[in-house]
Amino acid sequence: MGRSQLEKQKTHEKIVEIASKRLREEGLEGIGVADLMKEAGLTVGGFYKHFASRDDLVAEAIQSAFDSWGRKLEAEGVNPAEMTAADVADRYVSAYHRDNPGEGCPFAALTSDISRSGEKARGIATDGLRRNFASLASKAAGADKRERRRKAIMAFAMMAGGVGLARISSDEELSAEILATVRDFVADIDK
């Protein structure tokens, strides 16, 4: 890859990374292309050298957000397959995740936004759901595959919803109670 292509790729990745964080912080409609490009140190005109449309950027940013969990675990030397349900719950249903939506799961931050987005973004989110359900099902106890999957879907819905509800609460004690309750419930799916 030539130098200019490598620079273009790095710039593209920088735009996607910034968009991924900002979208989780402010929602899909919360940041415009002009603001995003300014934050990246670029002009608005440069946007179309990297993306055919805003929808394409949103889709890439959402994919990047889903991939960030695995990258973070990998950087810490953690193998997700070796994590227990309690390990997942401790990381996901936490005060850190609640307080840092730009670094967290897009489901906890953007569920309603993604449901109203384009087919490409919804397809990426659907794939993310499938991966999360499969991962949690592999950690769940149950007599058969269907029971483990049912537990996984309930647990993931509780985690994403629980973090979202904890973010809503202006009462720190209630917020902490929501997190602890959901975390304890999910930690027990492997029993």
Disulfide bonds with the S-S distance in Angstrom:
none
